[in-house]
Amino acid sequence: MKDQKKIIEITIGATSFLFLVVCILALISNIRMNRRIARYLDSETRFRNEEIRDQQKYLKFLIDKKQKMEESSTIVEPLKIDDEA
């Protein structure tokens, strides 16, 4: 009877230890995966920020071009027809 109790205690202890080891390994794996995801999101954000900057530069270029065209073009007033004559 004492031998069976001792075997059960050792089995429970070993099972608990193995469960603890598995939990620690899962935690380490989760931390590594989170770091990998964070790196990916950081690079994706950096890429999108560069894309937005490029679009802003192009939009500014178009606005400047439109303003230069408006400044350089001559304004033609419509011909007034004199009804009294």
PyMOL Python script that loads the backbone (N, CA, C, O; Angstrom):
from pymol import cmd

cmd.read_pdbstr("""\
ATOM      1  N   MET A   1       0.819  -1.191   0.000  1.00  0.00           N
ATOM      2  CA  MET A   1       0.000   0.000   0.000  1.00  0.00           C
ATOM      3  C   MET A   1       0.871   1.267   0.000  1.00  0.00           C
ATOM      4  O   MET A   1       0.612   2.226  -0.727  1.00  0.00           O
ATOM      5  N   LYS A   2       1.919   1.232   0.848  1.00  0.00           N
ATOM      6  CA  LYS A   2       2.820   2.378   0.901  1.00  0.00           C
ATOM      7  C   LYS A   2       3.555   2.543  -0.421  1.00  0.00           C
ATOM      8  O   LYS A   2       3.810   3.665  -0.859  1.00  0.00           O
ATOM      9  N   ASP A   3       3.894   1.429  -1.053  1.00  0.00           N
ATOM     10  CA  ASP A   3       4.586   1.495  -2.338  1.00  0.00           C
ATOM     11  C   ASP A   3       3.693   2.119  -3.407  1.00  0.00           C
ATOM     12  O   ASP A   3       4.157   2.908  -4.231  1.00  0.00           O
ATOM     13  N   GLN A   4       2.416   1.761  -3.389  1.00  0.00           N
ATOM     14  CA  GLN A   4       1.488   2.321  -4.366  1.00  0.00           C
ATOM     15  C   GLN A   4       1.330   3.829  -4.162  1.00  0.00           C
ATOM     16  O   GLN A   4       1.295   4.591  -5.128  1.00  0.00           O
ATOM     17  N   LYS A   5       1.234   4.257  -2.892  1.00  0.00           N
ATOM     18  CA  LYS A   5       1.121   5.693  -2.603  1.00  0.00           C
ATOM     19  C   LYS A   5       2.357   6.429  -3.096  1.00  0.00           C
ATOM     20  O   LYS A   5       2.259   7.509  -3.679  1.00  0.00           O
ATOM     21  N   LYS A   6       3.512   5.840  -2.858  1.00  0.00           N
ATOM     22  CA  LYS A   6       4.767   6.455  -3.275  1.00  0.00           C
ATOM     23  C   LYS A   6       4.825   6.568  -4.799  1.00  0.00           C
ATOM     24  O   LYS A   6       5.246   7.597  -5.329  1.00  0.00           O
ATOM     25  N   ILE A   7       4.406   5.514  -5.504  1.00  0.00           N
ATOM     26  CA  ILE A   7       4.391   5.515  -6.974  1.00  0.00           C
ATOM     27  C   ILE A   7       3.417   6.574  -7.484  1.00  0.00           C
ATOM     28  O   ILE A   7       3.727   7.282  -8.442  1.00  0.00           O
ATOM     29  N   ILE A   8       2.255   6.695  -6.866  1.00  0.00           N
ATOM     30  CA  ILE A   8       1.250   7.687  -7.277  1.00  0.00           C
ATOM     31  C   ILE A   8       1.796   9.099  -7.054  1.00  0.00           C
ATOM     32  O   ILE A   8       1.636   9.965  -7.914  1.00  0.00           O
ATOM     33  N   GLU A   9       2.440   9.337  -5.902  1.00  0.00           N
ATOM     34  CA  GLU A   9       3.017  10.656  -5.625  1.00  0.00           C
ATOM     35  C   GLU A   9       4.104  11.005  -6.630  1.00  0.00           C
ATOM     36  O   GLU A   9       4.166  12.135  -7.113  1.00  0.00           O
ATOM     37  N   ILE A  10       4.960  10.038  -6.945  1.00  0.00           N
ATOM     38  CA  ILE A  10       6.023  10.272  -7.926  1.00  0.00           C
ATOM     39  C   ILE A  10       5.424  10.542  -9.304  1.00  0.00           C
ATOM     40  O   ILE A  10       5.902  11.420 -10.022  1.00  0.00           O
ATOM     41  N   THR A  11       4.380   9.798  -9.682  1.00  0.00           N
ATOM     42  CA  THR A  11       3.719   9.985 -10.976  1.00  0.00           C
ATOM     43  C   THR A  11       3.080  11.374 -11.054  1.00  0.00           C
ATOM     44  O   THR A  11       3.202  12.066 -12.065  1.00  0.00           O
ATOM     45  N   ILE A  12       2.403  11.770  -9.982  1.00  0.00           N
ATOM     46  CA  ILE A  12       1.768  13.097  -9.960  1.00  0.00           C
ATOM     47  C   ILE A  12       2.842  14.187 -10.042  1.00  0.00           C
ATOM     48  O   ILE A  12       2.688  15.165 -10.773  1.00  0.00           O
ATOM     49  N   GLY A  13       3.925  14.010  -9.291  1.00  0.00           N
ATOM     50  CA  GLY A  13       5.007  14.985  -9.310  1.00  0.00           C
ATOM     51  C   GLY A  13       5.648  15.092 -10.684  1.00  0.00           C
ATOM     52  O   GLY A  13       5.911  16.195 -11.164  1.00  0.00           O
ATOM     53  N   ALA A  14       5.903  13.947 -11.322  1.00  0.00           N
ATOM     54  CA  ALA A  14       6.515  13.949 -12.659  1.00  0.00           C
ATOM     55  C   ALA A  14       5.574  14.576 -13.690  1.00  0.00           C
ATOM     56  O   ALA A  14       6.007  15.334 -14.558  1.00  0.00           O
ATOM     57  N   THR A  15       4.295  14.253 -13.585  1.00  0.00           N
ATOM     58  CA  THR A  15       3.306  14.820 -14.508  1.00  0.00           C
ATOM     59  C   THR A  15       3.229  16.338 -14.341  1.00  0.00           C
ATOM     60  O   THR A  15       3.174  17.073 -15.327  1.00  0.00           O
ATOM     61  N   SER A  16       3.224  16.802 -13.096  1.00  0.00           N
ATOM     62  CA  SER A  16       3.188  18.246 -12.828  1.00  0.00           C
ATOM     63  C   SER A  16       4.429  18.925 -13.382  1.00  0.00           C
ATOM     64  O   SER A  16       4.342  20.003 -13.970  1.00  0.00           O
ATOM     65  N   PHE A  17       5.583  18.297 -13.194  1.00  0.00           N
ATOM     66  CA  PHE A  17       6.831  18.859 -13.707  1.00  0.00           C
ATOM     67  C   PHE A  17       6.808  18.933 -15.231  1.00  0.00           C
ATOM     68  O   PHE A  17       7.198  19.948 -15.809  1.00  0.00           O
ATOM     69  N   LEU A  18       6.355  17.870 -15.881  1.00  0.00           N
ATOM     70  CA  LEU A  18       6.283  17.881 -17.348  1.00  0.00           C
ATOM     71  C   LEU A  18       5.299  18.937 -17.843  1.00  0.00           C
ATOM     72  O   LEU A  18       5.561  19.609 -18.840  1.00  0.00           O
ATOM     73  N   PHE A  19       4.169  19.086 -17.151  1.00  0.00           N
ATOM     74  CA  PHE A  19       3.195  20.108 -17.524  1.00  0.00           C
ATOM     75  C   PHE A  19       3.819  21.497 -17.401  1.00  0.00           C
ATOM     76  O   PHE A  19       3.611  22.354 -18.260  1.00  0.00           O
ATOM     77  N   LEU A  20       4.585  21.716 -16.331  1.00  0.00           N
ATOM     78  CA  LEU A  20       5.263  22.992 -16.130  1.00  0.00           C
ATOM     79  C   LEU A  20       6.266  23.256 -17.253  1.00  0.00           C
ATOM     80  O   LEU A  20       6.344  24.374 -17.760  1.00  0.00           O
ATOM     81  N   VAL A  21       7.024  22.246 -17.641  1.00  0.00           N
ATOM     82  CA  VAL A  21       7.996  22.390 -18.721  1.00  0.00           C
ATOM     83  C   VAL A  21       7.284  22.732 -20.034  1.00  0.00           C
ATOM     84  O   VAL A  21       7.735  23.608 -20.772  1.00  0.00           O
ATOM     85  N   VAL A  22       6.179  22.050 -20.324  1.00  0.00           N
ATOM     86  CA  VAL A  22       5.418  22.312 -21.550  1.00  0.00           C
ATOM     87  C   VAL A  22       4.871  23.738 -21.540  1.00  0.00           C
ATOM     88  O   VAL A  22       4.896  24.418 -22.566  1.00  0.00           O
ATOM     89  N   CYS A  23       4.379  24.193 -20.393  1.00  0.00           N
ATOM     90  CA  CYS A  23       3.855  25.568 -20.310  1.00  0.00           C
ATOM     91  C   CYS A  23       4.964  26.596 -20.541  1.00  0.00           C
ATOM     92  O   CYS A  23       4.749  27.596 -21.226  1.00  0.00           O
ATOM     93  N   ILE A  24       6.139  26.354 -19.978  1.00  0.00           N
ATOM     94  CA  ILE A  24       7.256  27.278 -20.168  1.00  0.00           C
ATOM     95  C   ILE A  24       7.680  27.300 -21.632  1.00  0.00           C
ATOM     96  O   ILE A  24       7.952  28.368 -22.180  1.00  0.00           O
ATOM     97  N   LEU A  25       7.739  26.136 -22.270  1.00  0.00           N
ATOM     98  CA  LEU A  25       8.103  26.087 -23.690  1.00  0.00           C
ATOM     99  C   LEU A  25       7.062  26.810 -24.549  1.00  0.00           C
ATOM    100  O   LEU A  25       7.414  27.511 -25.498  1.00  0.00           O
ATOM    101  N   ALA A  26       5.787  26.638 -24.216  1.00  0.00           N
ATOM    102  CA  ALA A  26       4.728  27.332 -24.965  1.00  0.00           C
ATOM    103  C   ALA A  26       4.842  28.838 -24.779  1.00  0.00           C
ATOM    104  O   ALA A  26       4.630  29.599 -25.723  1.00  0.00           O
ATOM    105  N   LEU A  27       5.174  29.271 -23.576  1.00  0.00           N
ATOM    106  CA  LEU A  27       5.339  30.698 -23.308  1.00  0.00           C
ATOM    107  C   LEU A  27       6.505  31.270 -24.112  1.00  0.00           C
ATOM    108  O   LEU A  27       6.393  32.346 -24.699  1.00  0.00           O
ATOM    109  N   ILE A  28       7.619  30.549 -24.136  1.00  0.00           N
ATOM    110  CA  ILE A  28       8.785  30.998 -24.907  1.00  0.00           C
ATOM    111  C   ILE A  28       8.439  31.075 -26.395  1.00  0.00           C
ATOM    112  O   ILE A  28       8.807  32.031 -27.077  1.00  0.00           O
ATOM    113  N   SER A  29       7.736  30.070 -26.883  1.00  0.00           N
ATOM    114  CA  SER A  29       7.337  30.061 -28.295  1.00  0.00           C
ATOM    115  C   SER A  29       6.417  31.233 -28.601  1.00  0.00           C
ATOM    116  O   SER A  29       6.548  31.875 -29.643  1.00  0.00           O
ATOM    117  N   ASN A  30       5.489  31.511 -27.698  1.00  0.00           N
ATOM    118  CA  ASN A  30       4.550  32.618 -27.880  1.00  0.00           C
ATOM    119  C   ASN A  30       5.287  33.957 -27.904  1.00  0.00           C
ATOM    120  O   ASN A  30       4.965  34.826 -28.714  1.00  0.00           O
ATOM    121  N   ILE A  31       6.263  34.126 -27.034  1.00  0.00           N
ATOM    122  CA  ILE A  31       7.039  35.371 -27.000  1.00  0.00           C
ATOM    123  C   ILE A  31       7.798  35.551 -28.313  1.00  0.00           C
ATOM    124  O   ILE A  31       7.832  36.646 -28.873  1.00  0.00           O
ATOM    125  N   ARG A  32       8.404  34.473 -28.797  1.00  0.00           N
ATOM    126  CA  ARG A  32       9.149  34.567 -30.060  1.00  0.00           C
ATOM    127  C   ARG A  32       8.217  34.915 -31.217  1.00  0.00           C
ATOM    128  O   ARG A  32       8.561  35.730 -32.073  1.00  0.00           O
ATOM    129  N   MET A  33       7.032  34.295 -31.240  1.00  0.00           N
ATOM    130  CA  MET A  33       6.062  34.570 -32.306  1.00  0.00           C
ATOM    131  C   MET A  33       5.590  36.021 -32.233  1.00  0.00           C
ATOM    132  O   MET A  33       5.439  36.680 -33.261  1.00  0.00           O
ATOM    133  N   ASN A  34       5.357  36.516 -31.020  1.00  0.00           N
ATOM    134  CA  ASN A  34       4.928  37.910 -30.872  1.00  0.00           C
ATOM    135  C   ASN A  34       5.995  38.875 -31.362  1.00  0.00           C
ATOM    136  O   ASN A  34       5.682  39.895 -31.975  1.00  0.00           O
ATOM    137  N   ARG A  35       7.252  38.554 -31.093  1.00  0.00           N
ATOM    138  CA  ARG A  35       8.335  39.409 -31.593  1.00  0.00           C
ATOM    139  C   ARG A  35       8.374  39.402 -33.110  1.00  0.00           C
ATOM    140  O   ARG A  35       8.571  40.441 -33.739  1.00  0.00           O
ATOM    141  N   ARG A  36       8.183  38.224 -33.695  1.00  0.00           N
ATOM    142  CA  ARG A  36       8.189  38.113 -35.153  1.00  0.00           C
ATOM    143  C   ARG A  36       7.040  38.920 -35.752  1.00  0.00           C
ATOM    144  O   ARG A  36       7.226  39.628 -36.742  1.00  0.00           O
ATOM    145  N   ILE A  37       5.859  38.815 -35.158  1.00  0.00           N
ATOM    146  CA  ILE A  37       4.692  39.568 -35.638  1.00  0.00           C
ATOM    147  C   ILE A  37       4.937  41.064 -35.489  1.00  0.00           C
ATOM    148  O   ILE A  37       4.604  41.841 -36.383  1.00  0.00           O
ATOM    149  N   ALA A  38       5.520  41.472 -34.358  1.00  0.00           N
ATOM    150  CA  ALA A  38       5.798  42.894 -34.136  1.00  0.00           C
ATOM    151  C   ALA A  38       6.773  43.428 -35.183  1.00  0.00           C
ATOM    152  O   ALA A  38       6.601  44.538 -35.686  1.00  0.00           O
ATOM    153  N   ARG A  39       7.793  42.642 -35.509  1.00  0.00           N
ATOM    154  CA  ARG A  39       8.752  43.067 -36.545  1.00  0.00           C
ATOM    155  C   ARG A  39       8.054  43.221 -37.897  1.00  0.00           C
ATOM    156  O   ARG A  39       8.299  44.182 -38.626  1.00  0.00           O
ATOM    157  N   TYR A  40       7.181  42.262 -38.221  1.00  0.00           N
ATOM    158  CA  TYR A  40       6.456  42.329 -39.491  1.00  0.00           C
ATOM    159  C   TYR A  40       5.572  43.572 -39.542  1.00  0.00           C
ATOM    160  O   TYR A  40       5.571  44.301 -40.534  1.00  0.00           O
ATOM    161  N   LEU A  41       4.819  43.810 -38.466  1.00  0.00           N
ATOM    162  CA  LEU A  41       3.931  44.971 -38.445  1.00  0.00           C
ATOM    163  C   LEU A  41       4.716  46.277 -38.505  1.00  0.00           C
ATOM    164  O   LEU A  41       4.274  47.243 -39.128  1.00  0.00           O
ATOM    165  N   ASP A  42       5.874  46.307 -37.861  1.00  0.00           N
ATOM    166  CA  ASP A  42       6.707  47.506 -37.900  1.00  0.00           C
ATOM    167  C   ASP A  42       7.186  47.784 -39.321  1.00  0.00           C
ATOM    168  O   ASP A  42       7.158  48.926 -39.781  1.00  0.00           O
ATOM    169  N   SER A  43       7.626  46.735 -40.013  1.00  0.00           N
ATOM    170  CA  SER A  43       8.099  46.940 -41.388  1.00  0.00           C
ATOM    171  C   SER A  43       6.935  47.317 -42.305  1.00  0.00           C
ATOM    172  O   SER A  43       7.094  48.134 -43.212  1.00  0.00           O
ATOM    173  N   GLU A  44       5.766  46.720 -42.068  1.00  0.00           N
ATOM    174  CA  GLU A  44       4.582  47.044 -42.877  1.00  0.00           C
ATOM    175  C   GLU A  44       4.180  48.499 -42.657  1.00  0.00           C
ATOM    176  O   GLU A  44       3.839  49.202 -43.609  1.00  0.00           O
ATOM    177  N   THR A  45       4.219  48.949 -41.413  1.00  0.00           N
ATOM    178  CA  THR A  45       3.882  50.343 -41.091  1.00  0.00           C
ATOM    179  C   THR A  45       4.875  51.290 -41.741  1.00  0.00           C
ATOM    180  O   THR A  45       4.489  52.322 -42.289  1.00  0.00           O
ATOM    181  N   ARG A  46       6.155  50.939 -41.679  1.00  0.00           N
ATOM    182  CA  ARG A  46       7.185  51.782 -42.294  1.00  0.00           C
ATOM    183  C   ARG A  46       6.948  51.886 -43.795  1.00  0.00           C
ATOM    184  O   ARG A  46       7.073  52.967 -44.372  1.00  0.00           O
ATOM    185  N   PHE A  47       6.605  50.762 -44.431  1.00  0.00           N
ATOM    186  CA  PHE A  47       6.347  50.763 -45.868  1.00  0.00           C
ATOM    187  C   PHE A  47       5.147  51.646 -46.199  1.00  0.00           C
ATOM    188  O   PHE A  47       5.192  52.426 -47.150  1.00  0.00           O
ATOM    189  N   ARG A  48       4.076  51.527 -45.420  1.00  0.00           N
ATOM    190  CA  ARG A  48       2.879  52.345 -45.689  1.00  0.00           C
ATOM    191  C   ARG A  48       3.157  53.824 -45.459  1.00  0.00           C
ATOM    192  O   ARG A  48       2.652  54.668 -46.199  1.00  0.00           O
ATOM    193  N   ASN A  49       3.954  54.150 -44.444  1.00  0.00           N
ATOM    194  CA  ASN A  49       4.298  55.555 -44.212  1.00  0.00           C
ATOM    195  C   ASN A  49       5.081  56.118 -45.387  1.00  0.00           C
ATOM    196  O   ASN A  49       4.849  57.256 -45.795  1.00  0.00           O
ATOM    197  N   GLU A  50       6.000  55.342 -45.934  1.00  0.00           N
ATOM    198  CA  GLU A  50       6.755  55.793 -47.111  1.00  0.00           C
ATOM    199  C   GLU A  50       5.818  55.985 -48.300  1.00  0.00           C
ATOM    200  O   GLU A  50       5.958  56.943 -49.059  1.00  0.00           O
ATOM    201  N   GLU A  51       4.870  55.076 -48.456  1.00  0.00           N
ATOM    202  CA  GLU A  51       3.910  55.172 -49.554  1.00  0.00           C
ATOM    203  C   GLU A  51       3.064  56.437 -49.408  1.00  0.00           C
ATOM    204  O   GLU A  51       2.820  57.137 -50.391  1.00  0.00           O
ATOM    205  N   ILE A  52       2.621  56.729 -48.201  1.00  0.00           N
ATOM    206  CA  ILE A  52       1.817  57.930 -47.950  1.00  0.00           C
ATOM    207  C   ILE A  52       2.651  59.180 -48.232  1.00  0.00           C
ATOM    208  O   ILE A  52       2.155  60.134 -48.832  1.00  0.00           O
ATOM    209  N   ARG A  53       3.919  59.179 -47.800  1.00  0.00           N
ATOM    210  CA  ARG A  53       4.796  60.327 -48.076  1.00  0.00           C
ATOM    211  C   ARG A  53       4.960  60.557 -49.570  1.00  0.00           C
ATOM    212  O   ARG A  53       4.937  61.696 -50.036  1.00  0.00           O
ATOM    213  N   ASP A  54       5.126  59.462 -50.326  1.00  0.00           N
ATOM    214  CA  ASP A  54       5.259  59.589 -51.778  1.00  0.00           C
ATOM    215  C   ASP A  54       3.990  60.175 -52.389  1.00  0.00           C
ATOM    216  O   ASP A  54       4.059  61.023 -53.278  1.00  0.00           O
ATOM    217  N   GLN A  55       2.838  59.725 -51.912  1.00  0.00           N
ATOM    218  CA  GLN A  55       1.579  60.253 -52.433  1.00  0.00           C
ATOM    219  C   GLN A  55       1.427  61.731 -52.095  1.00  0.00           C
ATOM    220  O   GLN A  55       0.940  62.510 -52.914  1.00  0.00           O
ATOM    221  N   GLN A  56       1.841  62.119 -50.895  1.00  0.00           N
ATOM    222  CA  GLN A  56       1.756  63.525 -50.507  1.00  0.00           C
ATOM    223  C   GLN A  56       2.673  64.388 -51.379  1.00  0.00           C
ATOM    224  O   GLN A  56       2.296  65.486 -51.787  1.00  0.00           O
ATOM    225  N   LYS A  57       3.876  63.886 -51.660  1.00  0.00           N
ATOM    226  CA  LYS A  57       4.801  64.628 -52.521  1.00  0.00           C
ATOM    227  C   LYS A  57       4.206  64.797 -53.920  1.00  0.00           C
ATOM    228  O   LYS A  57       4.287  65.876 -54.506  1.00  0.00           O
ATOM    229  N   TYR A  58       3.606  63.722 -54.453  1.00  0.00           N
ATOM    230  CA  TYR A  58       3.020  63.795 -55.791  1.00  0.00           C
ATOM    231  C   TYR A  58       1.843  64.760 -55.805  1.00  0.00           C
ATOM    232  O   TYR A  58       1.682  65.524 -56.757  1.00  0.00           O
ATOM    233  N   LEU A  59       1.022  64.736 -54.766  1.00  0.00           N
ATOM    234  CA  LEU A  59      -0.111  65.650 -54.682  1.00  0.00           C
ATOM    235  C   LEU A  59       0.367  67.102 -54.613  1.00  0.00           C
ATOM    236  O   LEU A  59      -0.205  67.975 -55.265  1.00  0.00           O
ATOM    237  N   LYS A  60       1.405  67.360 -53.831  1.00  0.00           N
ATOM    238  CA  LYS A  60       1.975  68.711 -53.756  1.00  0.00           C
ATOM    239  C   LYS A  60       2.515  69.134 -55.121  1.00  0.00           C
ATOM    240  O   LYS A  60       2.341  70.281 -55.533  1.00  0.00           O
ATOM    241  N   PHE A  61       3.170  68.209 -55.821  1.00  0.00           N
ATOM    242  CA  PHE A  61       3.679  68.494 -57.163  1.00  0.00           C
ATOM    243  C   PHE A  61       2.538  68.895 -58.089  1.00  0.00           C
ATOM    244  O   PHE A  61       2.658  69.872 -58.829  1.00  0.00           O
ATOM    245  N   LEU A  62       1.428  68.150 -58.057  1.00  0.00           N
ATOM    246  CA  LEU A  62       0.287  68.470 -58.926  1.00  0.00           C
ATOM    247  C   LEU A  62      -0.333  69.816 -58.571  1.00  0.00           C
ATOM    248  O   LEU A  62      -0.716  70.578 -59.458  1.00  0.00           O
ATOM    249  N   ILE A  63      -0.434  70.109 -57.281  1.00  0.00           N
ATOM    250  CA  ILE A  63      -0.999  71.394 -56.867  1.00  0.00           C
ATOM    251  C   ILE A  63      -0.103  72.539 -57.333  1.00  0.00           C
ATOM    252  O   ILE A  63      -0.592  73.543 -57.851  1.00  0.00           O
ATOM    253  N   ASP A  64       1.201  72.387 -57.149  1.00  0.00           N
ATOM    254  CA  ASP A  64       2.144  73.424 -57.608  1.00  0.00           C
ATOM    255  C   ASP A  64       2.052  73.607 -59.121  1.00  0.00           C
ATOM    256  O   ASP A  64       2.069  74.733 -59.618  1.00  0.00           O
ATOM    257  N   LYS A  65       1.955  72.496 -59.846  1.00  0.00           N
ATOM    258  CA  LYS A  65       1.860  72.564 -61.302  1.00  0.00           C
ATOM    259  C   LYS A  65       0.590  73.292 -61.726  1.00  0.00           C
ATOM    260  O   LYS A  65       0.618  74.096 -62.658  1.00  0.00           O
ATOM    261  N   LYS A  66      -0.521  73.017 -61.049  1.00  0.00           N
ATOM    262  CA  LYS A  66      -1.787  73.677 -61.377  1.00  0.00           C
ATOM    263  C   LYS A  66      -1.692  75.175 -61.101  1.00  0.00           C
ATOM    264  O   LYS A  66      -2.166  75.990 -61.892  1.00  0.00           O
ATOM    265  N   GLN A  67      -1.074  75.533 -59.971  1.00  0.00           N
ATOM    266  CA  GLN A  67      -0.934  76.951 -59.640  1.00  0.00           C
ATOM    267  C   GLN A  67      -0.057  77.671 -60.654  1.00  0.00           C
ATOM    268  O   GLN A  67      -0.355  78.802 -61.038  1.00  0.00           O
ATOM    269  N   LYS A  68       1.012  77.034 -61.089  1.00  0.00           N
ATOM    270  CA  LYS A  68       1.888  77.652 -62.093  1.00  0.00           C
ATOM    271  C   LYS A  68       1.148  77.827 -63.411  1.00  0.00           C
ATOM    272  O   LYS A  68       1.308  78.842 -64.088  1.00  0.00           O
ATOM    273  N   MET A  69       0.335  76.834 -63.776  1.00  0.00           N
ATOM    274  CA  MET A  69      -0.429  76.957 -65.023  1.00  0.00           C
ATOM    275  C   MET A  69      -1.439  78.092 -64.921  1.00  0.00           C
ATOM    276  O   MET A  69      -1.638  78.834 -65.883  1.00  0.00           O
ATOM    277  N   GLU A  70      -2.082  78.233 -63.755  1.00  0.00           N
ATOM    278  CA  GLU A  70      -3.054  79.312 -63.578  1.00  0.00           C
ATOM    279  C   GLU A  70      -2.370  80.678 -63.619  1.00  0.00           C
ATOM    280  O   GLU A  70      -2.918  81.636 -64.164  1.00  0.00           O
ATOM    281  N   GLU A  71      -1.182  80.762 -63.045  1.00  0.00           N
ATOM    282  CA  GLU A  71      -0.463  82.031 -63.028  1.00  0.00           C
ATOM    283  C   GLU A  71       0.024  82.417 -64.425  1.00  0.00           C
ATOM    284  O   GLU A  71       0.015  83.592 -64.791  1.00  0.00           O
ATOM    285  N   SER A  72       0.447  81.425 -65.195  1.00  0.00           N
ATOM    286  CA  SER A  72       1.021  81.720 -66.498  1.00  0.00           C
ATOM    287  C   SER A  72      -0.041  81.923 -67.582  1.00  0.00           C
ATOM    288  O   SER A  72       0.227  82.559 -68.601  1.00  0.00           O
ATOM    289  N   SER A  73      -1.224  81.394 -67.371  1.00  0.00           N
ATOM    290  CA  SER A  73      -2.247  81.539 -68.416  1.00  0.00           C
ATOM    291  C   SER A  73      -2.870  82.934 -68.340  1.00  0.00           C
ATOM    292  O   SER A  73      -2.975  83.539 -67.273  1.00  0.00           O
ATOM    293  N   THR A  74      -3.272  83.410 -69.496  1.00  0.00           N
ATOM    294  CA  THR A  74      -3.916  84.718 -69.540  1.00  0.00           C
ATOM    295  C   THR A  74      -5.416  84.522 -69.409  1.00  0.00           C
ATOM    296  O   THR A  74      -5.996  83.586 -69.959  1.00  0.00           O
ATOM    297  N   ILE A  75      -6.019  85.425 -68.673  1.00  0.00           N
ATOM    298  CA  ILE A  75      -7.458  85.328 -68.463  1.00  0.00           C
ATOM    299  C   ILE A  75      -8.155  86.073 -69.601  1.00  0.00           C
ATOM    300  O   ILE A  75      -7.896  87.254 -69.831  1.00  0.00           O
ATOM    301  N   VAL A  76      -9.021  85.386 -70.294  1.00  0.00           N
ATOM    302  CA  VAL A  76      -9.759  85.990 -71.400  1.00  0.00           C
ATOM    303  C   VAL A  76     -11.161  86.278 -70.903  1.00  0.00           C
ATOM    304  O   VAL A  76     -11.896  85.383 -70.486  1.00  0.00           O
ATOM    305  N   GLU A  77     -11.513  87.566 -70.961  1.00  0.00           N
ATOM    306  CA  GLU A  77     -12.850  87.929 -70.525  1.00  0.00           C
ATOM    307  C   GLU A  77     -13.825  87.717 -71.685  1.00  0.00           C
ATOM    308  O   GLU A  77     -13.469  87.913 -72.847  1.00  0.00           O
ATOM    309  N   PRO A  78     -15.039  87.322 -71.366  1.00  0.00           N
ATOM    310  CA  PRO A  78     -16.021  87.103 -72.441  1.00  0.00           C
ATOM    311  C   PRO A  78     -16.349  88.431 -73.150  1.00  0.00           C
ATOM    312  O   PRO A  78     -16.313  89.506 -72.552  1.00  0.00           O
ATOM    313  N   LEU A  79     -16.664  88.310 -74.420  1.00  0.00           N
ATOM    314  CA  LEU A  79     -16.981  89.477 -75.240  1.00  0.00           C
ATOM    315  C   LEU A  79     -18.334  90.038 -74.816  1.00  0.00           C
ATOM    316  O   LEU A  79     -19.329  89.315 -74.751  1.00  0.00           O
ATOM    317  N   LYS A  80     -18.354  91.337 -74.528  1.00  0.00           N
ATOM    318  CA  LYS A  80     -19.609  91.964 -74.109  1.00  0.00           C
ATOM    319  C   LYS A  80     -20.315  92.518 -75.338  1.00  0.00           C
ATOM    320  O   LYS A  80     -19.721  93.228 -76.150  1.00  0.00           O
ATOM    321  N   ILE A  81     -21.549  92.191 -75.451  1.00  0.00           N
ATOM    322  CA  ILE A  81     -22.339  92.687 -76.578  1.00  0.00           C
ATOM    323  C   ILE A  81     -23.160  93.870 -76.069  1.00  0.00           C
ATOM    324  O   ILE A  81     -23.874  93.779 -75.070  1.00  0.00           O
ATOM    325  N   ASP A  82     -23.033  94.979 -76.792  1.00  0.00           N
ATOM    326  CA  ASP A  82     -23.731  96.185 -76.387  1.00  0.00           C
ATOM    327  C   ASP A  82     -25.100  96.192 -77.042  1.00  0.00           C
ATOM    328  O   ASP A  82     -25.198  96.372 -78.256  1.00  0.00           O
ATOM    329  N   ASP A  83     -26.151  96.003 -76.272  1.00  0.00           N
ATOM    330  CA  ASP A  83     -27.519  95.949 -76.802  1.00  0.00           C
ATOM    331  C   ASP A  83     -28.068  97.348 -77.118  1.00  0.00           C
ATOM    332  O   ASP A  83     -28.997  97.479 -77.914  1.00  0.00           O
ATOM    333  N   GLU A  84     -27.516  98.361 -76.518  1.00  0.00           N
ATOM    334  CA  GLU A  84     -28.050  99.705 -76.707  1.00  0.00           C
ATOM    335  C   GLU A  84     -27.693 100.299 -78.067  1.00  0.00           C
ATOM    336  O   GLU A  84     -28.368 101.217 -78.533  1.00  0.00           O
ATOM    337  N   ALA A  85     -26.668  99.803 -78.692  1.00  0.00           N
ATOM    338  CA  ALA A  85     -26.225 100.414 -79.934  1.00  0.00           C
ATOM    339  C   ALA A  85     -27.016 100.041 -81.121  1.00  0.00           C
ATOM    340  O   ALA A  85     -26.727 100.501 -82.225  1.00  0.00           O
TER     341      ALA A  85
END
""", "prot")
cmd.dss("prot")
cmd.show_as("cartoon", "prot")
cmd.util.cbc("prot")
cmd.orient("prot")
